[in-house]
Amino acid sequence: MAPYDRRTGGSPRPLKAGDTWWYAAVAGEAADSFSTRVRARTRRACLGAVLLLTLVYAGLVLTATGRRWSDAAVTGRRADTRVAELVRDHPSLAGAATLSLVLACLVLAGTGLVRRRYALTGAAAGTVAVSLALAGLLQRYAPRPPADGTAGALAPSGFPSVPATLAFGIAFALTVLVPRRSRGLVVGAATLWAVALGAYSVAAGDHRPGDVISAALLALAVQCGLIALLARRGRVRPGTRRGTTLRGLPATLPLALLAAGGLVAGFLLLGDTLGLPATAPYDPGELRLAHRCGQALAAGVGAAAGLVLLALVRHVDLDGGPASYRLGGPFVEDSGAPEQGELVGPFTENRDHEIS
């Protein structure tokens, strides 16, 4: 809500220092306020995640090379003996993955209810529901070329993966529910769990690497949209800058190593696996390499998405009310400040008074 100047024909003029108190009192936030900055950067992150999601869809779904690489990554799980033996020797992993999703839903709801953050609990559950709804719509209505059957695809089209969307959605939704001092540790650990769940779905042949990558980007976009909405409503405030980094290091450090290692290894292997022949049979070594490349990229993108979200809210307190605004500007200055340090004016008699 920018003030207007009649001398310029009603066109908006830039906010000045003297407009700060008026803007805070009338519009709900000050020019260049903390909530404005949080809203701007989370909105940009949301748009960036949507753009990356579009690029992944265009590259891995709409192009023949991307579809051939994705199918090779799924088929290559059989050529990778260690992965094949793990899935074969531990059939209970499928049930454990499903059970962990159910328990994660309960943890998400229980965390908000125990902390009596009922509105934020509903908002967090809403982001998970919106992510799942968008994933279902994309699976059902996003155009896909007809399968040619040349790559021997073992998994049906599942862009993005619904289980991975649920896992990343829960992990990222914890951002608005857990206390800020524990946010890095809890969200980092939950993101590692979501990455592991996505890796298992690729190893089991249920989804392609691109399905897991798109699930992480979709959950990130929806969560950034929620935080931008909270900032728009003035529900964020600055947090302390001490004592949070070291507390979350046991989870964020492995997450950072996984993001860096996964992305670097994935892109290095990608150049060697995109040159697959157009028709079968394929070399088992190339299929195994494609599977490992897909696993590395999916893990790297998922871990990087969690780190980006934690970086966006590093100094943001989502627990309390809006940030307070210190009364200032020419209205107070013109009211006079006696030598005793007391302000005389219609709004305040105390220099430390704040408008909340």
C-alpha positions as CSV (number, residue, x, y, z in Angstrom):
1,M,0.0,0.0,0.0
2,A,2.0,2.9,-1.3
3,P,1.1,6.5,-0.6
4,Y,0.1,8.7,-3.4
5,D,1.2,12.3,-4.2
6,R,-1.4,14.6,-5.8
7,R,1.3,16.7,-7.3
8,T,2.3,13.8,-9.6
9,G,-1.3,13.1,-10.7
10,G,-1.9,10.3,-8.1
11,S,1.1,8.2,-9.1
12,P,2.8,6.3,-6.4
13,R,5.9,7.9,-4.9
14,P,8.8,6.0,-3.1
15,L,8.3,5.5,0.6
16,K,10.4,7.8,2.8
17,A,11.7,7.5,6.3
18,G,8.9,9.6,7.6
19,D,6.3,7.1,6.2
20,T,7.5,4.2,8.3
21,W,5.3,4.7,11.3
22,W,2.2,5.5,9.2
23,Y,2.8,2.5,7.0
24,A,3.2,0.3,10.0
25,A,0.1,1.5,11.7
26,V,-2.2,1.6,8.7
27,A,-0.9,-1.0,6.2
28,G,0.4,-3.5,8.8
29,E,4.0,-3.5,7.8
30,A,6.8,-1.0,7.4
31,A,8.5,-0.3,4.1
32,D,11.4,-2.7,3.7
33,S,10.2,-4.5,6.9
34,F,11.3,-7.9,8.0
35,S,8.1,-9.6,6.9
36,T,8.4,-7.9,3.5
37,R,11.9,-9.3,3.0
38,V,10.8,-12.8,4.1
39,R,7.8,-12.7,1.7
40,A,10.0,-11.6,-1.2
41,R,12.6,-14.3,-0.8
42,T,10.2,-17.1,-0.2
43,R,8.1,-16.1,-3.2
44,R,11.2,-16.1,-5.4
45,A,12.1,-19.5,-4.0
46,C,8.6,-20.8,-4.8
47,L,8.8,-19.5,-8.4
48,G,12.3,-21.0,-8.7
49,A,11.2,-24.4,-7.5
50,V,8.2,-24.3,-10.0
51,L,10.6,-23.4,-12.8
52,L,13.0,-26.2,-11.9
53,L,10.0,-28.6,-11.7
54,T,9.0,-27.5,-15.2
55,L,12.5,-28.1,-16.6
56,V,12.6,-31.6,-15.0
57,Y,9.3,-32.4,-16.5
58,A,10.3,-31.1,-20.0
59,G,13.7,-32.9,-19.9
60,L,12.8,-36.3,-18.4
61,V,9.2,-36.7,-19.5
62,L,8.7,-34.9,-22.8
63,T,12.0,-35.8,-24.5
64,A,12.9,-39.3,-25.8
65,T,16.4,-39.0,-24.4
66,G,15.1,-38.2,-20.9
67,R,12.6,-41.1,-21.0
68,R,15.2,-43.5,-22.2
69,W,17.6,-42.4,-19.4
70,S,14.8,-42.7,-16.8
71,D,13.8,-46.2,-17.9
72,A,17.5,-47.2,-17.9
73,A,17.9,-45.9,-14.3
74,V,14.9,-48.1,-13.2
75,T,16.1,-51.1,-15.2
76,G,19.6,-50.7,-13.9
77,R,18.6,-51.6,-10.4
78,R,18.7,-55.2,-11.4
79,A,22.2,-54.8,-12.8
80,D,23.4,-53.3,-9.5
81,T,23.9,-56.4,-7.5
82,R,24.1,-54.7,-4.1
83,V,20.8,-52.9,-4.6
84,A,19.1,-56.0,-6.0
85,E,20.3,-58.1,-3.0
86,L,19.2,-55.5,-0.5
87,V,15.7,-55.3,-1.9
88,R,15.4,-59.1,-2.3
89,D,16.8,-60.0,1.1
90,H,14.7,-57.4,3.0
91,P,11.1,-57.6,1.7
92,S,9.9,-56.0,4.9
93,L,11.4,-52.6,3.7
94,A,8.2,-51.9,1.7
95,G,6.0,-52.3,4.8
96,A,8.5,-50.3,6.9
97,A,8.4,-47.4,4.3
98,T,4.6,-47.4,4.5
99,L,4.6,-47.5,8.3
100,S,7.1,-44.7,8.5
101,L,4.8,-42.5,6.4
102,V,1.9,-43.2,8.7
103,L,4.0,-42.4,11.8
104,A,5.3,-39.2,10.2
105,C,1.8,-38.0,9.6
106,L,1.0,-38.6,13.3
107,V,4.2,-36.9,14.4
108,L,3.4,-33.9,12.2
109,A,-0.1,-33.5,13.7
110,G,1.1,-34.4,17.3
111,T,3.8,-31.8,17.2
112,G,1.4,-29.0,16.4
113,L,-1.2,-30.2,18.9
114,V,1.2,-30.7,21.8
115,R,2.6,-27.2,21.2
116,R,-0.9,-25.8,20.9
117,R,-0.2,-24.3,17.5
118,Y,-3.6,-25.2,16.1
119,A,-3.7,-22.8,13.2
120,L,-0.2,-23.6,12.1
121,T,-1.0,-27.3,12.4
122,G,-3.9,-26.8,10.0
123,A,-1.7,-24.8,7.7
124,A,1.0,-27.4,7.7
125,A,-1.5,-30.2,7.1
126,G,-2.9,-28.1,4.3
127,T,0.5,-27.8,2.6
128,V,0.8,-31.6,2.6
129,A,-2.7,-32.0,1.2
130,V,-2.1,-29.4,-1.5
131,S,1.2,-31.1,-2.5
132,L,-0.6,-34.4,-2.8
133,A,-3.4,-32.9,-4.7
134,L,-1.0,-31.2,-7.2
135,A,0.9,-34.5,-7.5
136,G,-2.3,-36.3,-8.4
137,L,-3.3,-33.7,-10.9
138,L,0.1,-33.8,-12.6
139,Q,0.0,-37.6,-12.8
140,R,-3.5,-37.6,-14.3
141,Y,-3.5,-34.6,-16.6
142,A,0.1,-33.7,-17.5
143,P,0.6,-34.6,-21.1
144,R,3.0,-37.5,-21.8
145,P,4.1,-39.0,-25.1
146,P,3.0,-42.6,-25.7
147,A,5.4,-45.2,-24.5
148,D,7.3,-46.9,-27.2
149,G,8.4,-49.9,-25.2
150,T,12.0,-49.8,-26.4
151,A,13.6,-49.2,-23.1
152,G,11.8,-51.9,-21.2
153,A,10.2,-49.6,-18.6
154,L,9.3,-51.4,-15.4
155,A,7.5,-48.6,-13.6
156,P,4.3,-46.9,-14.8
157,S,4.3,-43.2,-15.3
158,G,4.4,-41.6,-11.8
159,F,5.5,-38.0,-12.2
160,P,5.7,-36.9,-9.5
161,S,5.9,-39.7,-6.9
162,V,3.0,-39.5,-4.5
163,P,4.9,-41.3,-1.6
164,A,7.9,-39.1,-2.1
165,T,5.7,-36.0,-2.2
166,L,4.1,-37.0,1.1
167,A,7.5,-37.7,2.7
168,F,9.0,-34.3,1.6
169,G,5.8,-32.5,2.3
170,I,5.8,-33.7,5.9
171,A,9.5,-33.0,6.4
172,F,9.1,-29.5,5.1
173,A,5.9,-28.8,6.9
174,L,7.7,-29.4,10.2
175,T,9.4,-26.1,9.5
176,V,6.4,-24.1,10.8
177,L,5.7,-26.3,13.8
178,V,8.9,-27.1,15.6
179,P,10.6,-24.5,17.8
180,R,13.1,-22.4,15.9
181,R,16.0,-23.6,18.1
182,S,15.3,-27.2,17.1
183,R,14.3,-26.5,13.5
184,G,17.5,-27.4,11.8
185,L,17.9,-30.7,13.7
186,V,14.3,-31.8,13.2
187,V,13.7,-30.7,9.6
188,G,17.2,-31.9,8.6
189,A,16.6,-35.3,10.0
190,A,13.2,-35.5,8.4
191,T,14.6,-34.5,5.1
192,L,17.2,-37.3,5.3
193,W,14.4,-39.7,6.0
194,A,12.5,-38.4,2.9
195,V,15.6,-38.8,0.8
196,A,16.0,-42.4,2.0
197,L,12.4,-43.2,1.2
198,G,12.8,-41.8,-2.3
199,A,15.9,-43.8,-2.8
200,Y,14.1,-47.0,-1.8
201,S,11.3,-46.3,-4.2
202,V,13.8,-46.0,-7.1
203,A,15.7,-49.1,-5.9
204,A,12.4,-51.1,-5.7
205,G,11.5,-50.1,-9.2
206,D,8.3,-48.2,-8.1
207,H,9.4,-44.8,-9.4
208,R,12.0,-43.2,-11.7
209,P,14.6,-40.7,-10.3
210,G,12.7,-37.8,-12.0
211,D,9.6,-38.7,-10.0
212,V,11.4,-38.3,-6.7
213,I,13.2,-35.1,-7.9
214,S,9.9,-33.5,-8.9
215,A,8.3,-34.5,-5.6
216,A,11.0,-32.6,-3.6
217,L,10.6,-29.5,-5.8
218,L,6.8,-29.6,-5.6
219,A,6.9,-29.9,-1.8
220,L,9.4,-27.1,-1.6
221,A,7.3,-24.8,-3.8
222,V,4.2,-25.3,-1.7
223,Q,6.0,-24.8,1.6
224,C,7.6,-21.6,0.4
225,G,4.2,-20.4,-0.7
226,L,2.8,-21.0,2.8
227,I,5.7,-19.1,4.5
228,A,5.2,-16.2,2.0
229,L,1.5,-16.2,2.9
230,L,2.4,-16.1,6.7
231,A,4.8,-13.2,6.0
232,R,2.1,-11.4,4.0
233,R,-0.2,-11.7,7.0
234,G,2.5,-10.4,9.3
235,R,2.9,-13.7,11.2
236,V,6.8,-13.8,11.1
237,R,9.3,-11.9,13.2
238,P,13.1,-11.9,13.5
239,G,14.6,-14.6,15.6
240,T,17.9,-14.6,17.6
241,R,21.0,-15.3,15.5
242,R,22.8,-17.4,18.1
243,G,22.7,-20.9,19.3
244,T,20.8,-22.5,16.4
245,T,23.5,-23.4,13.9
246,L,25.5,-25.7,16.1
247,R,22.3,-27.3,17.5
248,G,21.2,-28.4,14.1
249,L,24.7,-29.4,12.8
250,P,24.2,-33.2,13.4
251,A,21.5,-33.2,10.7
252,T,22.4,-30.3,8.5
253,L,26.0,-31.3,8.0
254,P,25.1,-34.8,6.6
255,L,22.4,-33.1,4.5
256,A,24.9,-30.6,3.1
257,L,27.4,-33.4,2.3
258,L,24.6,-35.5,0.6
259,A,23.5,-32.5,-1.4
260,A,26.9,-31.6,-2.6
261,G,28.1,-35.2,-3.2
262,G,24.8,-36.3,-4.9
263,L,24.6,-33.3,-7.3
264,V,28.3,-33.5,-8.2
265,A,28.3,-37.3,-8.7
266,G,25.0,-37.2,-10.5
267,F,26.0,-34.6,-13.0
268,L,29.4,-36.2,-13.6
269,L,27.7,-39.5,-14.4
270,L,24.9,-38.0,-16.4
271,G,27.2,-37.2,-19.3
272,D,28.2,-40.9,-19.5
273,T,24.6,-42.2,-19.3
274,L,22.7,-40.0,-21.7
275,G,24.3,-41.6,-24.7
276,L,22.4,-44.8,-24.4
277,P,21.4,-46.4,-27.7
278,A,17.9,-45.9,-28.9
279,T,17.0,-49.6,-28.8
280,A,17.8,-52.5,-26.6
281,P,19.8,-54.5,-25.7
282,Y,21.9,-52.3,-23.4
283,D,25.2,-53.0,-21.7
284,P,24.5,-54.0,-18.0
285,G,27.4,-51.7,-17.0
286,E,25.6,-48.7,-18.6
287,L,22.3,-49.6,-16.9
288,R,24.1,-49.9,-13.5
289,L,25.7,-46.5,-14.1
290,A,22.4,-44.9,-15.0
291,H,20.8,-46.3,-11.8
292,R,23.5,-44.9,-9.7
293,C,23.4,-41.6,-11.5
294,G,19.6,-41.4,-10.9
295,Q,20.0,-42.2,-7.2
296,A,22.7,-39.6,-6.8
297,L,20.7,-36.8,-8.5
298,A,17.5,-37.7,-6.6
299,A,19.3,-37.7,-3.3
300,G,21.2,-34.5,-4.1
301,V,18.1,-32.5,-5.2
302,G,16.1,-33.7,-2.2
303,A,18.8,-32.8,0.3
304,A,19.4,-29.4,-1.5
305,A,15.7,-28.6,-1.3
306,G,15.7,-29.1,2.5
307,L,18.8,-26.9,2.9
308,V,17.3,-24.2,0.8
309,L,14.2,-24.2,3.0
310,L,16.2,-24.1,6.2
311,A,18.3,-21.2,4.8
312,L,15.2,-19.2,3.9
313,V,13.9,-19.4,7.5
314,R,17.2,-19.4,9.3
315,H,16.6,-16.2,11.2
316,V,12.8,-16.3,11.0
317,D,10.6,-17.0,14.0
318,L,7.3,-18.5,12.9
319,D,6.0,-19.2,16.4
320,G,4.9,-15.8,17.5
321,G,3.0,-12.8,16.2
322,P,4.1,-10.1,13.8
323,A,7.3,-8.1,14.1
324,S,7.0,-5.0,16.1
325,Y,7.5,-1.6,14.6
326,R,9.3,1.2,16.4
327,L,7.6,4.5,16.2
328,G,9.6,7.0,14.2
329,G,9.6,9.6,11.5
330,P,9.0,13.3,11.5
331,F,5.7,13.1,13.4
332,V,7.6,12.1,16.5
333,E,10.7,14.1,15.8
334,D,8.6,17.3,15.4
335,S,6.9,16.7,18.7
336,G,10.1,17.6,20.5
337,A,12.5,15.7,22.7
338,P,13.2,17.4,26.0
339,E,16.6,17.0,27.6
340,Q,15.3,14.4,30.0
341,G,14.9,12.1,27.0
342,E,11.1,11.9,27.1
343,L,9.1,12.3,23.9
344,V,6.1,14.6,23.9
345,G,3.4,13.8,21.4
346,P,0.0,12.3,20.8
347,F,1.3,8.7,20.3
348,T,3.9,8.0,22.9
349,E,5.6,9.3,26.0
350,N,8.3,6.6,25.9
351,R,11.1,6.4,23.4
352,D,11.0,2.6,23.5
353,H,7.3,2.3,22.8
354,E,6.6,0.1,19.8
355,I,3.6,-0.5,17.7
356,S,2.8,-4.2,17.4
